[in-house]
Amino acid sequence: MSIDKKLWYGKDHPVVAFIALLMFFVFLDFYMSAIPNAQKVEQYVSVVKVLDKLFPEGRKYYLIAVDSVSNALAQARSYGVKEPIAFLVKGGSGKVLLMSWASKYLLAFGALYGFLYKVGFLLVVFPVLLLVVLVYRNLSLLAPLWDWLRAFYYAPVKSWDVIKLTALHLANPVPASISHHNPKEGDLLDHSLRVARHAFRKGEGLDKRLLALASLLHDIGKIRLYRKEKFQSVSAPSPVAVDRQRRSGERWVSLEVNQKVVNFITQKEIQKRFNLPNIPQEVWKVVAEADRKATEEELRKGVYKVHHLIKDVLAELEYLKPKKDGWRVKDKVFVLAHAFNRKLTAKLLMEDPLLPLDLEPSSRDVHVVTYSLVADKKVPLLWEVDGKRADELGLFDLKVRDTVFHAVYCFDLTKINLDIPQQVKEGEVEVIERGDKAKGEKAVGGEKARRGGGVSDTALPSEGGGEQG
Protein backbone atom coordinates (compact mmCIF):
# COMPACT_ATOMS: atom_id res chain seq x y z
CA MET A 1 0.00 0.00 0.00
CA SER A 2 1.44 3.34 -1.02
CA ILE A 3 1.19 6.54 0.99
CA ASP A 4 0.82 9.80 -0.86
CA LYS A 5 3.53 12.23 0.20
CA LYS A 6 3.25 16.00 -0.14
CA LEU A 7 5.67 17.51 -2.58
CA TRP A 8 8.25 19.70 -0.85
CA TYR A 9 7.29 22.55 -3.16
CA GLY A 10 3.54 22.20 -2.51
CA LYS A 11 1.94 25.26 -0.95
CA ASP A 12 0.64 23.28 2.04
CA HIS A 13 3.98 21.76 2.97
CA PRO A 14 5.26 22.91 6.44
CA VAL A 15 8.71 23.79 5.08
CA VAL A 16 7.21 26.04 2.41
CA ALA A 17 4.98 27.69 5.03
CA PHE A 18 7.99 28.34 7.29
CA ILE A 19 10.02 29.85 4.42
CA ALA A 20 7.10 32.08 3.45
CA LEU A 21 6.69 33.26 7.06
CA LEU A 22 10.42 33.95 7.35
CA MET A 23 10.42 35.96 4.14
CA PHE A 24 7.46 37.98 5.42
CA PHE A 25 9.30 38.99 8.61
CA VAL A 26 12.45 39.86 6.62
CA PHE A 27 10.40 42.10 4.34
CA LEU A 28 8.65 43.66 7.34
CA ASP A 29 12.00 44.43 8.99
CA PHE A 30 13.30 45.91 5.72
CA TYR A 31 10.18 48.07 5.30
CA MET A 32 10.38 49.43 8.86
CA SER A 33 14.12 50.13 9.06
CA ALA A 34 15.46 50.72 5.52
CA ILE A 35 14.85 54.50 5.75
CA PRO A 36 15.92 55.79 9.19
CA ASN A 37 14.94 59.03 10.86
CA ALA A 38 17.33 61.65 12.27
CA GLN A 39 17.03 60.26 15.80
CA LYS A 40 18.10 56.81 14.60
CA VAL A 41 21.14 58.24 12.84
CA GLU A 42 22.15 60.00 16.08
CA GLN A 43 21.78 56.71 17.96
CA TYR A 44 24.05 55.02 15.40
CA VAL A 45 26.68 57.72 15.89
CA SER A 46 26.52 57.31 19.72
CA VAL A 47 26.81 53.52 19.47
CA VAL A 48 29.74 53.76 17.06
CA LYS A 49 31.64 56.05 19.45
CA VAL A 50 31.31 53.49 22.25
CA LEU A 51 32.24 50.54 20.00
CA ASP A 52 35.20 52.40 18.56
CA LYS A 53 36.62 52.84 22.06
CA LEU A 54 36.07 49.21 23.05
CA PHE A 55 36.88 47.42 19.80
CA PRO A 56 38.60 49.80 17.37
CA GLU A 57 39.52 46.90 15.04
CA GLY A 58 35.95 46.98 13.66
CA ARG A 59 36.09 50.71 12.79
CA LYS A 60 35.82 50.05 9.03
CA TYR A 61 32.45 48.37 9.45
CA TYR A 62 31.18 51.05 11.88
CA LEU A 63 31.91 53.83 9.37
CA ILE A 64 30.18 51.94 6.55
CA ALA A 65 27.10 51.47 8.74
CA VAL A 66 26.89 55.18 9.70
CA ASP A 67 27.50 56.34 6.11
CA SER A 68 24.77 53.98 4.86
CA VAL A 69 22.02 55.26 7.17
CA SER A 70 23.10 58.89 6.66
CA ASN A 71 23.03 58.48 2.86
CA ALA A 72 19.60 56.83 2.94
CA LEU A 73 18.17 59.60 5.18
CA ALA A 74 19.62 62.37 2.98
CA GLN A 75 18.20 60.87 -0.24
CA ALA A 76 14.80 60.22 1.36
CA ARG A 77 14.59 63.87 2.48
CA SER A 78 15.54 65.06 -1.02
CA TYR A 79 12.70 62.98 -2.49
CA GLY A 80 10.30 63.95 0.31
CA VAL A 81 9.46 60.33 1.21
CA LYS A 82 9.50 58.29 4.43
CA GLU A 83 8.99 54.70 3.29
CA PRO A 84 10.93 52.39 0.87
CA ILE A 85 8.32 51.85 -1.84
CA ALA A 86 7.88 55.58 -2.41
CA PHE A 87 11.68 55.92 -2.34
CA LEU A 88 12.04 53.43 -5.20
CA VAL A 89 9.13 54.95 -7.15
CA LYS A 90 10.83 58.32 -7.02
CA GLY A 91 13.96 56.76 -8.58
CA GLY A 92 15.99 56.07 -5.47
CA SER A 93 18.75 53.44 -5.45
CA GLY A 94 17.88 49.97 -4.21
CA LYS A 95 21.49 49.46 -3.16
CA VAL A 96 21.23 52.47 -0.82
CA LEU A 97 18.14 50.94 0.83
CA LEU A 98 19.78 47.53 1.23
CA MET A 99 22.93 49.01 2.79
CA SER A 100 20.85 51.15 5.16
CA TRP A 101 18.78 48.11 6.22
CA ALA A 102 21.93 46.01 6.70
CA SER A 103 23.72 48.71 8.72
CA LYS A 104 22.70 47.25 12.10
CA TYR A 105 24.13 43.88 11.06
CA LEU A 106 27.36 45.62 9.97
CA LEU A 107 27.62 47.20 13.44
CA ALA A 108 27.15 43.82 15.08
CA PHE A 109 29.68 42.18 12.76
CA GLY A 110 32.23 44.95 13.38
CA ALA A 111 31.83 44.58 17.14
CA LEU A 112 32.19 40.77 16.93
CA TYR A 113 35.24 41.09 14.69
CA GLY A 114 36.86 43.55 17.09
CA PHE A 115 36.10 41.33 20.08
CA LEU A 116 37.54 38.18 18.49
CA TYR A 117 40.57 40.05 17.22
CA LYS A 118 41.30 41.69 20.57
CA VAL A 119 40.12 39.20 23.17
CA GLY A 120 39.02 35.96 21.61
CA PHE A 121 41.78 35.31 19.08
CA LEU A 122 43.67 32.84 21.25
CA LEU A 123 40.43 31.30 22.52
CA VAL A 124 39.45 30.50 18.95
CA VAL A 125 42.82 29.58 17.48
CA PHE A 126 44.12 27.48 20.35
CA PRO A 127 41.29 24.88 20.27
CA VAL A 128 41.65 24.61 16.50
CA LEU A 129 45.39 24.02 16.79
CA LEU A 130 44.80 21.51 19.56
CA LEU A 131 42.24 19.66 17.42
CA VAL A 132 44.65 19.51 14.47
CA VAL A 133 47.41 18.08 16.69
CA LEU A 134 45.06 15.48 18.19
CA VAL A 135 43.81 14.42 14.76
CA TYR A 136 47.35 14.14 13.41
CA ARG A 137 48.52 12.05 16.37
CA ASN A 138 45.53 9.72 16.14
CA LEU A 139 45.16 9.22 12.39
CA SER A 140 45.29 5.45 12.82
CA LEU A 141 42.28 5.58 15.14
CA LEU A 142 40.36 7.75 12.69
CA ALA A 143 41.16 5.58 9.66
CA PRO A 144 38.21 3.18 10.25
CA LEU A 145 35.82 6.13 10.54
CA TRP A 146 37.21 7.54 7.29
CA ASP A 147 36.73 4.13 5.64
CA TRP A 148 33.09 4.05 6.75
CA LEU A 149 32.48 7.53 5.34
CA ARG A 150 34.10 6.51 2.06
CA ALA A 151 32.13 3.27 2.07
CA PHE A 152 28.87 5.19 2.36
CA TYR A 153 29.94 7.36 -0.57
CA TYR A 154 31.08 4.49 -2.83
CA ALA A 155 28.34 1.96 -1.96
CA PRO A 156 26.27 1.38 -5.13
CA VAL A 157 23.17 0.89 -2.96
CA LYS A 158 22.79 2.80 0.32
CA SER A 159 22.00 -0.33 2.30
CA TRP A 160 23.75 -1.21 5.55
CA ASP A 161 24.82 -4.62 4.20
CA VAL A 162 26.27 -3.11 1.02
CA ILE A 163 28.06 -0.38 3.00
CA LYS A 164 29.64 -3.01 5.28
CA LEU A 165 30.96 -4.97 2.31
CA THR A 166 32.28 -1.78 0.69
CA ALA A 167 34.08 -0.90 3.92
CA LEU A 168 35.60 -4.40 3.98
CA HIS A 169 37.04 -3.78 0.51
CA LEU A 170 38.43 -0.40 1.57
CA ALA A 171 40.08 -1.97 4.62
CA ASN A 172 41.69 -4.62 2.35
CA PRO A 173 42.76 -2.70 -0.80
CA VAL A 174 44.01 -5.56 -2.97
CA PRO A 175 44.22 -5.68 -6.80
CA ALA A 176 41.53 -7.26 -8.93
CA SER A 177 44.29 -9.44 -10.41
CA ILE A 178 48.06 -9.52 -10.42
CA SER A 179 48.89 -10.10 -14.07
CA HIS A 180 45.62 -9.57 -15.89
CA HIS A 181 43.21 -6.66 -15.34
CA ASN A 182 43.18 -3.90 -12.69
CA PRO A 183 46.52 -4.88 -11.09
CA LYS A 184 46.90 -1.87 -8.80
CA GLU A 185 46.25 -1.63 -5.06
CA GLY A 186 42.54 -1.13 -4.34
CA ASP A 187 41.47 -2.12 -7.86
CA LEU A 188 39.34 -5.03 -6.62
CA LEU A 189 36.82 -2.51 -5.26
CA ASP A 190 36.92 -0.51 -8.50
CA HIS A 191 36.33 -3.70 -10.48
CA SER A 192 33.49 -4.82 -8.18
CA LEU A 193 31.75 -1.44 -8.47
CA ARG A 194 32.04 -1.63 -12.26
CA VAL A 195 30.53 -5.13 -12.14
CA ALA A 196 27.65 -3.76 -10.04
CA ARG A 197 26.92 -1.02 -12.59
CA HIS A 198 26.77 -3.57 -15.41
CA ALA A 199 24.67 -5.91 -13.26
CA PHE A 200 22.09 -3.17 -12.62
CA ARG A 201 21.68 -2.72 -16.38
CA LYS A 202 21.65 -6.42 -17.23
CA GLY A 203 19.51 -7.51 -14.26
CA GLU A 204 16.60 -5.13 -14.77
CA GLY A 205 13.76 -6.21 -12.49
CA LEU A 206 16.03 -7.96 -9.96
CA ASP A 207 16.69 -6.61 -6.46
CA LYS A 208 19.49 -4.03 -6.75
CA ARG A 209 20.61 -4.72 -3.19
CA LEU A 210 21.20 -8.41 -3.99
CA LEU A 211 22.96 -7.51 -7.25
CA ALA A 212 25.24 -5.11 -5.35
CA LEU A 213 26.02 -7.72 -2.66
CA ALA A 214 26.83 -10.39 -5.26
CA SER A 215 29.06 -7.95 -7.18
CA LEU A 216 31.04 -7.09 -4.05
CA LEU A 217 31.29 -10.78 -3.06
CA HIS A 218 32.10 -12.36 -6.44
CA ASP A 219 35.91 -12.10 -6.00
CA ILE A 220 36.09 -11.42 -2.24
CA GLY A 221 38.49 -14.33 -1.67
CA LYS A 222 41.29 -12.27 -3.21
CA ILE A 223 41.60 -10.24 0.00
CA ARG A 224 43.09 -13.45 1.47
CA LEU A 225 44.99 -14.58 -1.61
CA TYR A 226 47.01 -11.48 -2.41
CA ARG A 227 49.80 -10.00 -0.33
CA LYS A 228 52.48 -7.41 -1.01
CA GLU A 229 56.17 -8.23 -0.89
CA LYS A 230 59.33 -6.15 -1.43
CA PHE A 231 61.01 -6.47 -4.78
CA GLN A 232 64.59 -5.68 -5.84
CA SER A 233 66.43 -6.50 -9.03
CA VAL A 234 70.06 -5.90 -9.96
CA SER A 235 70.91 -5.50 -13.64
CA ALA A 236 74.18 -6.82 -15.06
CA PRO A 237 76.96 -4.22 -14.77
CA SER A 238 78.06 -2.41 -17.91
CA PRO A 239 81.68 -2.88 -19.13
CA VAL A 240 82.17 0.84 -18.48
CA ALA A 241 79.96 1.68 -15.52
CA VAL A 242 81.15 0.74 -12.04
CA ASP A 243 77.92 1.04 -10.05
CA ARG A 244 75.17 -1.45 -10.62
CA GLN A 245 71.72 -0.12 -11.44
CA ARG A 246 69.23 -1.21 -8.86
CA ARG A 247 65.45 -1.26 -9.15
CA SER A 248 63.39 -1.82 -6.06
CA GLY A 249 59.81 -1.55 -5.01
CA GLU A 250 56.85 -3.65 -3.93
CA ARG A 251 54.76 -6.07 -5.92
CA TRP A 252 51.69 -8.16 -5.31
CA VAL A 253 51.96 -11.95 -5.19
CA SER A 254 49.34 -14.65 -4.83
CA LEU A 255 49.32 -17.58 -2.42
CA GLU A 256 49.81 -20.90 -4.18
CA VAL A 257 46.39 -22.30 -3.30
CA ASN A 258 43.19 -23.15 -5.13
CA GLN A 259 41.64 -19.76 -5.73
CA LYS A 260 38.12 -21.04 -6.41
CA VAL A 261 38.02 -22.89 -3.09
CA VAL A 262 39.34 -19.89 -1.13
CA ASN A 263 36.86 -17.58 -2.85
CA PHE A 264 33.93 -19.90 -2.09
CA ILE A 265 34.91 -20.37 1.57
CA THR A 266 35.49 -16.62 2.06
CA GLN A 267 32.12 -15.79 0.53
CA LYS A 268 30.31 -18.16 2.88
CA GLU A 269 32.25 -16.93 5.92
CA ILE A 270 31.49 -13.27 5.20
CA GLN A 271 27.84 -13.97 4.44
CA LYS A 272 27.55 -15.68 7.83
CA ARG A 273 29.55 -13.07 9.76
CA PHE A 274 27.63 -10.13 8.30
CA ASN A 275 24.32 -12.02 8.39
CA LEU A 276 23.80 -11.42 4.67
CA PRO A 277 20.79 -12.88 2.83
CA ASN A 278 21.04 -15.86 0.51
CA ILE A 279 21.66 -14.72 -3.06
CA PRO A 280 19.58 -16.52 -5.74
CA GLN A 281 21.30 -18.28 -8.62
CA GLU A 282 19.69 -15.96 -11.16
CA VAL A 283 21.46 -13.01 -9.48
CA TRP A 284 24.83 -14.81 -9.63
CA LYS A 285 24.30 -15.49 -13.35
CA VAL A 286 23.71 -11.79 -14.04
CA VAL A 287 26.80 -10.85 -12.00
CA ALA A 288 28.93 -13.44 -13.88
CA GLU A 289 27.92 -11.85 -17.20
CA ALA A 290 28.54 -8.36 -15.79
CA ASP A 291 31.97 -9.55 -14.60
CA ARG A 292 32.91 -10.62 -18.13
CA LYS A 293 31.79 -7.28 -19.54
CA ALA A 294 33.63 -5.26 -16.86
CA THR A 295 36.83 -7.27 -17.36
CA GLU A 296 36.74 -6.70 -21.10
CA GLU A 297 36.42 -2.94 -20.58
CA GLU A 298 39.27 -2.89 -18.06
CA LEU A 299 41.60 -4.88 -20.31
CA ARG A 300 41.00 -2.49 -23.19
CA LYS A 301 42.06 0.41 -20.98
CA GLY A 302 45.22 -1.21 -19.60
CA VAL A 303 47.27 -1.21 -22.80
CA TYR A 304 50.92 -0.56 -23.61
CA LYS A 305 52.81 0.88 -26.58
CA VAL A 306 54.21 -2.16 -28.38
CA HIS A 307 54.85 -1.17 -32.04
CA HIS A 308 58.60 -0.71 -31.48
CA LEU A 309 58.90 -4.37 -30.36
CA ILE A 310 57.02 -6.08 -33.22
CA LYS A 311 60.04 -6.60 -35.51
CA ASP A 312 62.19 -8.12 -32.74
CA VAL A 313 59.40 -10.45 -31.63
CA LEU A 314 58.74 -11.69 -35.17
CA ALA A 315 62.47 -12.27 -35.65
CA GLU A 316 62.64 -14.55 -32.58
CA LEU A 317 59.72 -16.82 -33.51
CA GLU A 318 60.34 -20.32 -34.90
CA TYR A 319 59.57 -20.80 -38.60
CA LEU A 320 61.81 -23.75 -39.53
CA LYS A 321 61.11 -26.38 -36.86
CA PRO A 322 58.31 -28.97 -37.29
CA LYS A 323 56.31 -27.26 -34.55
CA LYS A 324 56.19 -23.75 -35.93
CA ASP A 325 55.23 -20.40 -34.40
CA GLY A 326 54.30 -18.97 -37.78
CA TRP A 327 54.29 -19.16 -41.56
CA ARG A 328 55.23 -16.66 -44.24
CA VAL A 329 53.11 -16.39 -47.37
CA LYS A 330 54.53 -13.84 -49.85
CA ASP A 331 54.32 -10.41 -48.15
CA LYS A 332 52.36 -11.65 -45.12
CA VAL A 333 53.38 -13.59 -42.03
CA PHE A 334 50.89 -15.53 -39.89
CA VAL A 335 51.91 -16.19 -36.27
CA LEU A 336 50.27 -18.08 -33.42
CA ALA A 337 48.93 -15.50 -30.98
CA HIS A 338 49.99 -17.24 -27.79
CA ALA A 339 53.61 -17.69 -28.90
CA PHE A 340 53.76 -14.11 -30.16
CA ASN A 341 52.17 -12.63 -27.01
CA ARG A 342 54.47 -14.60 -24.72
CA LYS A 343 57.58 -13.18 -26.41
CA LEU A 344 56.06 -9.69 -26.58
CA THR A 345 55.34 -9.84 -22.84
CA ALA A 346 58.94 -10.89 -22.19
CA LYS A 347 60.15 -7.85 -24.17
CA LEU A 348 57.91 -5.52 -22.16
CA LEU A 349 59.20 -7.00 -18.90
CA MET A 350 62.79 -6.49 -20.03
CA GLU A 351 61.99 -2.79 -20.47
CA ASP A 352 60.27 -2.59 -17.08
CA PRO A 353 60.42 -5.62 -14.70
CA LEU A 354 57.76 -4.08 -12.45
CA LEU A 355 54.98 -4.22 -15.04
CA PRO A 356 51.98 -6.29 -13.83
CA LEU A 357 52.35 -8.90 -16.60
CA ASP A 358 52.69 -12.67 -16.60
CA LEU A 359 54.47 -14.69 -19.29
CA GLU A 360 51.96 -17.51 -18.92
CA PRO A 361 48.41 -16.18 -18.63
CA SER A 362 45.60 -18.64 -18.04
CA SER A 363 44.67 -20.46 -21.24
CA ARG A 364 41.07 -19.30 -20.68
CA ASP A 365 41.93 -15.62 -20.47
CA VAL A 366 42.76 -12.98 -23.04
CA HIS A 367 46.06 -11.31 -22.16
CA VAL A 368 46.27 -7.54 -21.84
CA VAL A 369 48.94 -7.40 -24.56
CA THR A 370 46.29 -8.67 -26.98
CA TYR A 371 44.41 -5.43 -26.47
CA SER A 372 47.68 -3.51 -26.69
CA LEU A 373 48.21 -4.80 -30.24
CA VAL A 374 44.72 -3.64 -31.19
CA ALA A 375 45.01 -0.24 -29.49
CA ASP A 376 48.49 0.67 -30.81
CA LYS A 377 47.66 2.02 -34.28
CA LYS A 378 51.31 1.78 -35.40
CA VAL A 379 51.27 -2.04 -35.23
CA PRO A 380 51.13 -3.39 -38.85
CA LEU A 381 48.30 -5.87 -38.20
CA LEU A 382 46.18 -6.91 -41.16
CA TRP A 383 42.46 -6.91 -40.42
CA GLU A 384 41.32 -8.39 -43.73
CA VAL A 385 43.02 -11.15 -45.73
CA ASP A 386 41.57 -12.78 -48.87
CA GLY A 387 38.20 -11.20 -48.15
CA LYS A 388 38.10 -12.64 -44.60
CA ARG A 389 37.77 -10.25 -41.64
CA ALA A 390 39.66 -10.63 -38.35
CA ASP A 391 37.68 -10.60 -35.13
CA GLU A 392 37.70 -7.62 -32.75
CA LEU A 393 41.07 -8.73 -31.34
CA GLY A 394 42.74 -8.92 -34.77
CA LEU A 395 42.67 -12.74 -34.83
CA PHE A 396 42.03 -15.22 -37.64
CA ASP A 397 41.98 -18.99 -37.74
CA LEU A 398 44.38 -20.52 -40.26
CA LYS A 399 44.25 -23.81 -42.15
CA VAL A 400 47.75 -25.03 -43.06
CA ARG A 401 47.42 -28.05 -45.33
CA ASP A 402 45.06 -30.29 -43.31
CA THR A 403 45.42 -28.68 -39.88
CA VAL A 404 43.45 -25.71 -38.52
CA PHE A 405 45.26 -23.41 -36.08
CA HIS A 406 43.14 -21.15 -33.87
CA ALA A 407 43.95 -17.54 -32.87
CA VAL A 408 46.47 -16.36 -35.45
CA TYR A 409 47.74 -12.84 -36.18
CA CYS A 410 48.61 -11.66 -39.68
CA PHE A 411 51.31 -8.97 -40.10
CA ASP A 412 52.11 -6.95 -43.20
CA LEU A 413 55.77 -7.59 -44.10
CA THR A 414 55.83 -4.67 -46.54
CA LYS A 415 55.91 -2.43 -43.44
CA ILE A 416 58.53 -4.50 -41.59
CA ASN A 417 62.09 -4.77 -42.86
CA LEU A 418 62.54 -8.43 -41.93
CA ASP A 419 63.54 -11.52 -43.91
CA ILE A 420 61.42 -14.51 -42.85
CA PRO A 421 61.83 -17.87 -44.66
CA GLN A 422 58.81 -19.13 -46.60
CA GLN A 423 58.19 -22.85 -45.95
CA VAL A 424 54.65 -23.20 -47.36
CA LYS A 425 53.13 -22.40 -50.73
CA GLU A 426 50.27 -19.96 -51.17
CA GLY A 427 47.76 -22.69 -52.03
CA GLU A 428 48.58 -24.64 -48.85
CA VAL A 429 47.29 -21.86 -46.56
CA GLU A 430 43.64 -20.84 -46.13
CA VAL A 431 42.47 -17.98 -43.91
CA ILE A 432 39.32 -18.72 -41.89
CA GLU A 433 37.19 -16.14 -40.10
CA ARG A 434 36.91 -16.74 -36.36
CA GLY A 435 33.89 -18.88 -35.49
CA ASP A 436 33.82 -20.72 -38.83
CA LYS A 437 34.40 -24.45 -38.37
CA ALA A 438 36.25 -26.62 -40.87
CA LYS A 439 34.23 -29.81 -40.60
CA GLY A 440 36.02 -33.12 -40.84
CA GLU A 441 39.46 -31.56 -40.50
CA LYS A 442 41.94 -31.79 -37.65
CA ALA A 443 41.72 -28.58 -35.56
CA VAL A 444 44.60 -27.44 -33.41
CA GLY A 445 44.28 -24.58 -30.89
CA GLY A 446 45.34 -23.40 -27.47
CA GLU A 447 48.16 -25.52 -26.02
CA LYS A 448 47.87 -28.17 -28.75
CA ALA A 449 48.89 -25.80 -31.54
CA ARG A 450 52.35 -24.74 -30.36
CA ARG A 451 52.94 -24.86 -26.63
CA GLY A 452 49.82 -22.69 -26.39
CA GLY A 453 49.23 -21.63 -29.99
CA GLY A 454 46.06 -19.63 -29.41
CA VAL A 455 45.16 -16.94 -26.94
CA SER A 456 41.76 -18.44 -26.43
CA ASP A 457 39.09 -20.18 -28.44
CA THR A 458 36.91 -17.11 -27.91
CA ALA A 459 37.47 -13.43 -28.49
CA LEU A 460 36.35 -12.36 -25.02
CA PRO A 461 37.66 -13.03 -21.51
CA SER A 462 36.21 -15.96 -19.63
CA GLU A 463 34.01 -15.74 -16.58
CA GLY A 464 35.83 -14.24 -13.64
CA GLY A 465 38.06 -12.15 -15.86
CA GLY A 466 41.29 -12.73 -13.96
CA GLU A 467 43.41 -15.51 -12.58
CA GLN A 468 40.27 -17.11 -11.21
CA GLY A 469 36.73 -17.05 -12.50
N, C-alpha and C positions, 0 to 999 in steps of 0.2 A: 504494500500500500504506500503510495507516494503522498508526501505532504507538500502542499504549495507553499513556497517561501516567497516573501516579499522581496522585490528587487531593491538593491541598495539605493537606486536612484528614484524609487517611487516616492511620491509626495507624502505618503503616510508612514514612511519608514522613520523610526526614532532618530537615526543618525542625521537624516536630512532635516528633520524638525529642529534638532539641536544646532546644526550649522546655520539654518535660517534665523534662529533666535539670536545666535552669536553675531551674525552679520547685522541684525537689527540694532543691537546694543552698540556695535562699533559705529554704525551710521549715526545713531543718536548722540554718541560722544563727540563725533566729528562735527555734527550740526551745532552742538551747544558750545564747543570750545575752539572751533577753527578761527573765528574772528573774535579776538579778545577786546575788552574795554580798557580804558586808561588805568583803572585801579588794578587790573590784573597785570598789566605791564609793570607797574610800580612794584607789585608783589614779586614778580620775577626778578627785578633788579635787586630787591632786598635779599631774596634767597641766594642769588648768585654771589653777592658780597660775602655772605656767611660761608657758602661752600668754597669760595675762592681762598678764604683764610684757612679752612680746615683741610681741604684737598685740592691744592692749586694745580695738581697734575691734570685735572679734568677741565682746565680753563678753556681750552679750545671748544669743547662741547657746550659750556655755559654761554660763551659769546654767540655761538650759532643759535642757541635757543632764544636769547634775548633779541638778537637781530631779526629772527623769524617773526616773533610776535609783534615787534615794533613795525616791521615792514607791512605785515597784514593789517594792523590798525591804521597805519598811514594811508594805505590804498583804499581801505573801506571808507575812511572819512572823505577821501577825494571823490569817491563814487556816491557818497551819501547813503550807504547801506549799512545794515547791522547783522545780516544773516548770509550764509554761504551761497544759497541759490541765487539771490539777487546780485551777489558779488560776481558770480560767474556770468549771469545774464548781461551785466554791464560790461563784460569783457575782461574781467579780472583773471589773473593767472591761477590755474589749478595747483601749480607747484607751490605757490606762495601759501595757499590754504593748507596743503598737506604738511609743509614745513612748520607752519604755525600750530597745527593740531599735534604734530609730533614733538613739539618743543619740550613738553613736560617729560616725555620719555628720554629726550636728549639730556635734560638735567639729571634725571635719575641715573642714566648710563654714565655721565661724566662723574657723578659722585661715587658710583660703584668702582669705576676705573681708578679714580684717585685713591679710594680706600685700599683696593687690592695692591696698587702700586706702592703705596706708602706703608701700609700695615700688614696686609695679608699676603704679600708676595711670597715670603718664606713658608707661610702656612699652606699655600697652594702648591708651591714647587716641591717642597720637601716630601710630602706624601707621594707625589708623582715619581720623584726620583727613587724613593724607597720601594714603590711598587715595581719599577723597572728592574731594580737590583734583585728583588725577590723572585720575579719572573725569570730573570736570567739564571739565577742560581738553582732554580727548580724546573728547568725546561723538561727534564726527564719525567717529572711527575705530571707535567701538563701535556706531554705527548699523547697519552691515551685520550684525553679530552679533545685535543686537536683532531685526532683520528676520527672520533665520533662525529665531530662537526663536519669534517670532510666526507664521512660516510653518508651523513644525511644529505649533503649536497650532491654526491655522485650517485646515490641509490636510484635506479631506474624507476622504482615504485616506492613511494613513501610509506612503506610498511615496516613495522618493527623487525620482523624476521629478515626482510631484505636489507635493512640498515645494518643489522648484526653481521650478516654475511659480508657486506661491503666493508665493514670495519675489520673483519677478519683478514680480508685481502690486503687492506692498507697496513695492517700490523705485520703481514708476511709478504713483502713486496718482491716476489720472485718473477722470473721471466715466464712468458707463455711457452717458450721452447728455448733450447740452447743453440741449436744449429739449424733451425728452420725459420719460423716466423716469430716476430715480436721477441727478440732475444735480450731485451734490456730489462734492467731491474724495474719491477712494478708493472711490466707489460701484461702479466696474466690478468690483472684487473681491467686494463684497457681492452684486452681481447674479449673478456667475459661481458663487458658492457656493450661491445660491438655485437656480440652474439645475441644479447638481449634485444637490441634494437632490431636486428633482422628477425628474431623470433616474434616480436610484436607484430611485424608486418606479415609474416608467413602464417602465424597462428591466430588470425582474426577470428574472434568468437571465443577463444580460450581465455582462461583466467590469467590476466597479466601478472598477478603476484606469483602464480605457480611458474609461469614462463621465466620470470626474473630469477626466482630461486633456482630453477634448473640450470639457467645460464651461468649463474655464479658458482654452482656446484659441479658443472660438467667436467672440469679439469682441476678440482680442488686438491687432489692428491699431490699435485706438483709442489705445494708448500712444504711437503715432507721430502720430496724427491730431490729438490735442487738445493745446493749449498754453494757458497762462494769460497774460493780458495785463492791464495796469492800465486802470482805467476811471474816468472822471470826467465828470460832467454838471453843467451850470450852468442852473438854472431861470431863467425870465424874472423880472426884478426887479419887486417890487410897487410901485404908485404911492406907497405910504407908506414902505416899508422902504428903507433905503439899501444895506445889505449884501446881496449875492446869496447865495442858499442853495446850497451846493455839496454834492454827493454824490460820493463816490469809493470805490473799492474795486478788486477784481480779478474778472475773469470769464473763463470758459473759452471759447475759440474753436476752430473746426475748420479745418484746412487745406483749401483749395479743390481737392481731388483726388478721384478715384474711390475711394470708401471700400471697395467690394467688392474692388477690385484690391489695395489696400494691405493689407487684412485677409488675403487669400489669400497674398500674398507674405510677409507677416510670419509667418503660421502655418508656412509651409514653411521659412522661415529658422530659426525657433526649434526646430522639430522636428529639423532637421539639426544645429543647434548643441548642443542638449541630448541628441542621439541618442535621440529618442523613437520609440516603435514606430508603425507605420502603424495608423491608426484606421479600422476597417471602416465602410462606408456605413450599415449598420444602426445603428451607434452614433451617427453624425451625425444620423440621422433622429430618434432618441429625444431627442437633445439639442436639436434644432430645436423639437420639440414642447414640451419642458421650458422652452425659452426663451420661447415664446409664453405659457405658463402663468405663468412668473415675472414677465414684463413686465406681464401683466394685473394681478397682485397688487400690483405696485409702483405702477402708475398709480392704482389704487384708494386707495392710502395717501397719495399726493402730491396732495391736493386743497386747494382754497381756498374761503373764504367768498365767495359771489358773489350772494346774494339781493338785496343793496342795489343791484346794478348792472343788474338785469333790466329795469326800466322804462326806463332810459336807453338800453339797447341796443335794445330793441324800438322805441323812438321814432326811432332813427337808421336803421332798415332801410328799404329801398325797397319801397313797396307800389303805386305809381302807374305806374312805368315798364313798358315791355313785358317786360323781363327783371326779374322780381320776386324779392325776397328772402322774401316771405311773402304770405299771404292771410288776411283776416278772414272768419269765418263766424259771424254772430250774436255770441255771447259767448265765442268761441274764436278764437285766432289761430294759424295754422300758419306756421312759419318754417323755411327751409332751414338745416340744422345747421351747415354749413361757414361760411355768411355770418354766422350768429349767433355762432358760436364765435370767428371772426376779430375781430369787434367787441368781444366780451367780453374776449378776450385783450388787445386794445389798451387797454381800460379798466383792467384789472389792471396793465398795464405803466405806465400813467399814475400809478397809486397808488404803485407801487414799480418803478422802471426796472431794478432788479437781479434781478427774478424770473427764473428759468430757463425762460422761455417764448418761443415763436417764433410770429409772426403767420401764418406759412405752413408748417404742419406737412406732412410727406409725405402725399400723397393716399392712401397705403396704411395710414397709421397713425391710431389713435384718439388725439385730443389729450387731455391731462390735464384740461383744463377740461370735457370731456365727463363725466368722472367727478365733477368738482366739482359739476356741475348735479344729478347723481344723489344725491350725498352730502349736499348742503345741503338739509335738510328744509324750509327756508322758501321754496324756489323753487316757484312755483305751476305746476309741470309737471302735465299730465294724463296718466295712465297707461292710461286706458281711454276710448275715444271710439266711440260707436255700436256698442258691444259688441265692439270690436277692442282687443286688448291691445298696448301698446308692448313693445319688446324690453327687455333688461336695462339698456340705456343710455337708456331713455326715448324711443326713436325709432320713428316710423311711416314707412311709405311713403304717398304721397298722389297720387291721380289727380285732376288738374284738367282738366276737359273730356276731351280725348283724350290727354293727356300724363301719364305717371307720373313723379313726382319721388321720389328715394330719400333716406332719412335726413332726416326732418322732425320737428321738435319741435312740440308743441301746448301752448299756455299758456292758462290760465283768466283771461279778462279781467275777470271779476267780482271778482278779487282784485288787479287792477292798475288804478289810476285813469289810464287812457290812452285817448285817442280815436284809433282807427285806422280809415281809410276801408275800406268794404266794396266790393270790385270784382267779386265773384263771387256767384252765387246759391247757396243751400244745395244744390240738386239738381245743381249742376255740380262738386261736390267729393265724392270718395269716399275714405274712410280705408281703407288696406290694411295688414294685419299684415306685419311684416318677414319676408321669405322667400317670401311669396305672389307669384306671377308673373301679371301681366295679359297673357295671350296675345294676340298680334295687335295690341297697342297700342304706340305709341311710348313707350319708357322713357327718362327722362332722369335721370342721377345723376352724382355726382362733379363734375368740372369742367364737364361739359356742361350741368348744370342752371342754375347761376348763378355763373359764375366760381368753381366749386368748390361746388356746391350740397349735396353730401352729405359727411359725415365719412368714410365708407367704405362699401363695399357689404356689409361684414360687421360684426358687432357686436363682434368681438374684434380685438386688434392683430395685425398681420401678422408673419410670421417675422422674427426679428431684433429686433423690439420697439422699435427706436430709429430713428436717422437711417438706419441701414443694417442690412439683414437678414442 
